[in-house]
Amino acid sequence: MTLDLRADPVQLTAALVDVPSVSRDEAAIADLVEQALRDQTTGFEIKRHGNVVLARTNLGLPTRVILAGHLDTVPIADNVPSRPAEVDGEPVLFGCGTVDMKSGDAVFLHLAATITDPAHDLTLIFYDGEEIAAEFNGLNHIERDMPEWLDGDLAVLGEPSGGWIEAGCQGTLRVRLSTSGVRAHSARAWLGENAIHALAPVLERLAAYQARQVDIDGCVYREGLSAVRVSGGVAGNVVPDVAEVDVNFRYAPDRTVEQAIAHVREVFDGLDVGFRVTDSSPGALPGLTAPAARSLIDSVNAHGGGGVRAKYGWTDVSRFAARGIPAVNFGPGDPNLAHKRDEHVPLSQITAVTAMLRTYLTAGAQ
C-alpha cells in the first residue's frame, strides 16, 4: 500500500484510517507516511525517530510554521475500515481516527505535497503515543533528543476543532483522596469504621463545587472538578477499611500546576483524607497576540472559518507554549465525536480546513 499525498484529502483521510494504528502499534502507518513524504515532496529534509516522522524546509523564509499531528488512535471499536455515509443529508466519513486525528494528518500531508510557494518555512511532525501515558508521547522523545525540530514562530496542532481555531488548552490535574477505617464483619458493622462512608464529605464538596469561567484573550475557559473513579471494599460481607476517590481538575491556563494543586487542597481543607497527586499537565495560554497567530486568525476568518474559541481539554499545544511558541488547535471534525464508536467527520470540513490552511501558508507568496 502507498499513500497518494496529492489525492483529494478526503481520500487520503480514508486511506490513513484504513491503516490500523492503535497506540503502541504505529510502525506501519509511520512507514507509509515516511515513504510518501520521501517520494512525493520536494525541498524537505526528512528524518525518522522511532515512529515519529519529521520533515522541514530550510528556505530562509522569515517565519516558520509547525504542523503537528499524532498518528495513533484509541482502540478500534469495529470501526475500521472507513465507511462513507450521510448524516442529516451531509456526506461524512465514519471510522476510527476520522476525527482524532487522521483527517488533520491528511490535510497536513496533502499541503506538504502540493504547496509550491510557501510564505513560511514549514516543519511537519507526525508522532506516536499521544492517546496514552505521556511517557510514550513521541513529542516527548523529540523534545529530549532533537529539540531544534520543535522551534518555530507558530505551531498548528491538527486536533479536531470543527474548523474553528481553538486556542490554548486547559491544564489537567488528577488527585487521589483516600480514607481509612476499621475492617469488620458487616453483620457486626458497629465494630468497624466504614472507609467508604468516610468519603461522603468529599463527594458533598464535589457536588457543591462552583467552577470558574475565565476570559483570556476573548476565549472563555470553563473549569471543572469531578470525581472520576471510586474504589473500596474487599468482599460483600466486610466493612471496608480503605477507600479512594480519584478527582480530576480541568483548570484554566491562567493557573500554574502548583496553583491548581493548592486550589484542590483548599477545596478539601479540613477533611480527614489522604491527598496524593497522581498526574498533572500544565495548560497553555492562547497566545493570540503573537504576530504569526494573529495572521492565522485573520486569514481563517477572512475565508469562512468558524472563529476563535477556547480549547476544552488538554492537547500538545501545552508543550509548545511551554517553549514560548504560540500554538493553536485547528482541524476538521467535532471533538465531541472523538473516541466514539460512531466517530465520523464531515467531508466539507476536511475540504474547508485544507483550503484555509493553504491560503495562510501561501499568502505571502501570492
C-alpha positions in Angstrom: 0.0 0.0 0.0 1.1 3.6 -0.7 -0.4 6.9 0.2 -1.2 9.4 -2.6 -0.5 12.7 -0.9 -1.7 14.6 -4.0 -5.1 12.9 -3.9 -8.1 14.7 -2.5 -7.5 14.9 1.3 -10.9 13.2 1.8 -9.5 10.1 0.0 -6.2 10.5 1.9 -8.1 10.5 5.2 -9.9 7.3 4.3 -6.5 5.7 3.3 -5.0 6.7 6.7 -8.0 5.4 8.6 -7.7 2.1 6.8 -4.3 1.5 8.3 -4.8 0.5 11.9 -2.6 2.5 14.3 -3.7 2.0 17.8 -1.2 3.5 20.3 2.0 1.4 20.6 1.3 -0.1 17.1 2.2 2.9 14.8 5.1 1.4 12.9 3.1 0.5 9.8 1.5 3.9 9.4 4.7 5.7 10.2 6.5 3.7 7.4 3.8 4.7 4.9 3.9 8.4 5.9 7.7 8.5 5.7 7.9 6.8 2.3 5.2 9.0 0.9 7.0 12.2 2.1 10.3 11.0 0.6 8.7 10.1 -2.7 6.1 12.8 -3.2 7.5 16.0 -1.8 10.4 18.3 -2.7 12.5 20.6 -0.7 12.0 18.8 2.6 14.7 17.4 5.0 13.1 14.2 6.3 14.0 12.3 9.4 12.7 9.3 11.3 13.0 8.9 15.1 11.3 5.8 16.3 7.8 6.1 15.0 8.0 9.8 14.6 8.3 11.2 11.1 9.7 14.7 10.7 10.0 16.9 7.6 11.1 20.5 7.2 12.0 23.1 4.6 15.0 25.4 5.0 14.2 28.1 2.5 15.4 31.0 4.7 11.9 32.5 5.0 11.3 35.0 7.8 8.9 32.7 9.8 8.5 29.0 10.5 5.1 27.3 11.0 5.0 23.8 12.6 2.2 21.4 11.6 2.0 18.6 14.1 -0.4 15.6 14.3 -0.4 12.3 16.1 -0.7 9.1 14.1 -2.1 6.9 16.8 -5.7 6.2 17.7 -7.7 4.8 20.6 -8.5 1.0 20.3 -10.6 0.1 17.3 -14.3 -0.5 18.0 -15.5 -2.3 14.9 -14.9 1.0 13.0 -12.1 0.1 10.6 -12.0 0.2 7.6 -13.5 3.6 6.9 -17.0 4.0 5.6 -18.6 6.8 3.6 -22.2 7.7 4.5 -24.5 10.6 5.1 -25.7 12.2 8.3 -28.6 14.6 8.1 -28.0 14.8 4.4 -24.3 15.7 4.7 -21.6 13.4 3.3 -19.4 12.1 6.1 -16.7 9.5 6.6 -17.0 7.1 9.5 -14.1 5.3 11.1 -11.6 5.2 14.0 -9.5 8.3 13.8 -11.5 10.2 11.3 -11.9 12.9 13.8 -9.0 12.3 16.1 -7.0 13.0 14.1 -6.3 11.3 10.8 -8.3 13.9 8.9 -5.9 16.6 10.3 -2.9 14.5 9.3 -4.3 14.1 5.8 -4.7 17.9 5.5 -1.0 18.4 6.5 0.3 15.7 4.3 -1.6 16.9 1.3 -0.4 20.5 1.8 3.2 19.3 2.1 3.0 17.7 -1.3 1.1 20.4 -3.1 2.3 23.8 -1.8 5.0 25.1 -4.1 5.1 28.7 -3.0 5.1 28.8 0.8 5.1 32.0 2.7 6.7 30.3 5.7 9.3 27.6 6.2 7.4 24.5 7.3 8.1 21.8 9.8 5.8 18.7 9.8 5.8 16.3 12.8 3.8 13.1 12.7 4.1 11.4 16.0 3.1 8.4 18.1 1.8 7.7 21.5 -0.5 10.7 22.0 -3.5 8.8 23.2 -1.8 7.1 26.1 0.5 8.0 29.0 2.8 11.0 28.4 5.9 8.8 28.7 5.0 7.3 25.3 4.3 10.5 23.5 6.6 10.9 20.5 6.9 14.7 21.1 8.5 13.9 24.4 11.2 11.9 22.6 11.7 14.7 20.1 12.0 17.3 22.8 14.6 15.2 24.5 16.7 14.1 21.6 16.0 16.7 18.7 14.6 19.8 20.4 15.5 22.1 17.5 12.7 20.4 15.5 10.2 22.0 17.8 11.4 25.6 17.2 9.1 27.9 15.2 7.0 31.0 15.2 3.7 29.2 15.4 2.6 25.6 15.9 -0.7 24.3 14.5 -2.0 21.0 16.0 -4.4 19.3 13.7 -6.6 18.3 16.6 -10.4 18.3 15.8 -11.8 21.7 16.2 -14.7 21.8 13.8 -12.9 24.3 11.6 -12.6 26.8 14.5 -9.3 27.9 15.9 -9.2 26.6 19.4 -6.7 28.5 21.4 -4.6 27.3 24.2 -5.8 24.4 26.4 -6.9 23.6 29.9 -4.5 22.2 32.4 -5.3 18.8 33.9 -4.6 17.5 37.4 -5.5 14.2 39.0 -5.5 13.7 42.7 -6.3 10.6 44.8 -8.1 11.2 48.1 -8.1 8.3 50.5 -9.9 7.5 53.7 -9.1 4.8 56.3 -11.3 2.9 58.8 -11.5 -0.3 60.7 -12.4 -3.6 58.9 -15.2 -5.7 60.5 -17.8 -8.3 59.5 -20.8 -6.5 58.0 -23.1 -8.4 60.4 -21.4 -6.6 63.2 -20.8 -3.3 61.4 -20.7 -1.4 64.7 -17.4 -2.9 65.4 -15.8 -1.3 62.4 -15.4 2.1 60.8 -16.5 2.2 57.2 -13.9 3.9 55.0 -16.4 4.2 52.1 -18.8 6.1 54.3 -16.0 8.4 55.2 -15.8 9.6 51.6 -19.2 11.3 51.9 -17.8 14.7 52.9 -15.5 14.5 49.8 -18.4 13.8 47.5 -20.5 16.5 49.2 -17.9 19.1 48.5 -17.5 18.0 44.9 -21.3 18.2 44.4 -21.4 21.7 45.8 -18.3 22.9 43.9 -18.8 26.1 41.8 -16.4 26.1 38.8 -14.8 29.3 37.5 -15.3 30.7 34.0 -12.2 32.7 32.9 -12.0 35.0 29.9 -8.4 35.1 28.5 -7.8 37.0 25.2 -11.5 36.7 24.4 -11.5 32.9 25.0 -13.7 31.6 27.8 -12.3 28.6 29.7 -14.7 26.7 31.9 -13.1 24.8 34.8 -14.4 21.5 36.2 -13.7 19.4 39.3 -15.0 15.9 39.0 -14.8 12.5 40.8 -13.7 10.1 38.0 -13.1 6.9 40.0 -14.2 5.5 43.4 -12.8 2.3 44.9 -13.1 0.4 48.2 -14.2 -2.8 49.7 -12.9 -6.4 49.5 -16.0 -8.6 49.9 -19.8 -8.4 50.2 -19.7 -9.1 53.9 -16.8 -6.9 55.0 -16.9 -3.3 56.3 -14.0 -1.8 54.2 -11.1 -0.2 56.0 -9.7 1.7 52.9 -11.5 3.7 50.2 -10.3 6.1 47.5 -11.7 8.6 45.1 -9.8 10.0 42.1 -10.6 13.6 41.3 -9.8 15.3 38.0 -9.4 19.1 37.9 -9.6 20.7 34.5 -8.4 24.3 35.0 -8.0 27.5 33.0 -4.5 28.2 31.7 -4.1 31.3 34.0 -3.3 28.8 36.8 0.1 27.0 37.1 0.2 23.4 38.1 1.2 24.5 41.6 -1.7 26.9 41.9 -4.1 24.2 40.7 -2.8 21.8 43.4 -3.2 24.5 46.0 -6.7 25.2 44.9 -7.8 21.5 45.1 -6.2 21.2 48.6 -8.2 24.2 49.6 -11.4 22.6 48.4 -10.9 19.7 50.6 -9.3 21.6 53.5 -10.3 20.3 56.9 -11.3 16.8 55.8 -9.5 13.8 57.2 -8.3 12.4 53.9 -5.0 11.4 52.3 -4.1 13.6 49.4 -1.8 12.4 46.6 -1.2 14.0 43.2 -1.1 11.2 40.6 -0.8 13.2 37.3 -0.5 16.7 36.1 0.0 18.7 32.9 0.0 22.5 32.6 -2.4 24.4 30.4 -1.4 26.7 27.6 -2.4 30.4 27.3 -4.0 31.4 24.0 -1.0 33.4 22.7 -3.3 35.0 20.2 -1.4 38.4 20.2 1.7 36.8 18.7 2.1 38.1 15.1 2.1 34.6 13.5 -1.1 33.6 15.4 -2.8 36.9 14.6 -2.0 36.3 10.9 -3.5 32.8 11.0 -6.7 34.1 12.7 -7.2 36.9 10.2 -6.6 34.6 7.3 -9.0 31.9 8.6 -11.7 34.5 9.5 -11.4 36.1 6.1 -12.1 32.8 4.4 -15.1 31.4 6.2 -13.6 30.0 9.3 -15.6 29.4 12.5 -13.7 31.9 14.5 -11.7 31.6 17.7 -12.7 29.8 21.0 -11.1 28.2 24.0 -9.9 24.6 23.8 -11.7 22.4 26.4 -9.3 19.6 27.2 -5.5 19.2 27.2 -3.5 18.9 23.9 0.1 19.1 23.0 -0.3 22.9 22.4 0.8 23.0 26.0 4.2 21.6 25.1 4.8 24.3 22.5 3.5 27.0 24.8 6.0 25.9 27.5 8.7 26.6 24.9 7.4 30.1 24.3 5.9 29.2 20.9 2.3 30.3 20.2 0.2 27.2 19.4 -3.4 26.5 18.3 -5.6 23.6 17.6 -7.1 23.7 14.1 -8.5 20.7 12.3 -11.6 19.0 10.8 -14.1 17.1 12.9 -16.2 17.6 16.0 -14.1 17.0 19.1 -17.2 15.6 20.9 -17.1 12.7 18.5 -13.5 11.7 19.2 -13.0 8.2 20.5 -16.7 7.2 19.9 -17.7 4.0 18.1 -19.6 6.2 15.6 -16.7 8.7 15.1 -17.2 10.5 11.8 -16.1 13.7 10.1 -18.0 15.8 7.6 -16.2 15.8 4.2 -16.8 19.5 3.8 -14.7 20.3 6.9 -11.7 18.4 5.5 -12.0 20.4 2.3 -12.5 23.7 4.1 -9.7 23.4 6.5 -7.3 22.4 3.7 -8.3 25.5 1.7 -8.0 27.8 4.7 -4.6 26.5 5.7 -3.4 26.6 2.1 -4.3 30.3 1.9 -2.5 31.1 5.2 0.6 29.1 4.3 1.0 30.6 0.8 -0.5 34.1 1.3 2.8 35.9 1.4 4.0 34.4 -1.8 0.9 35.3 -3.9 
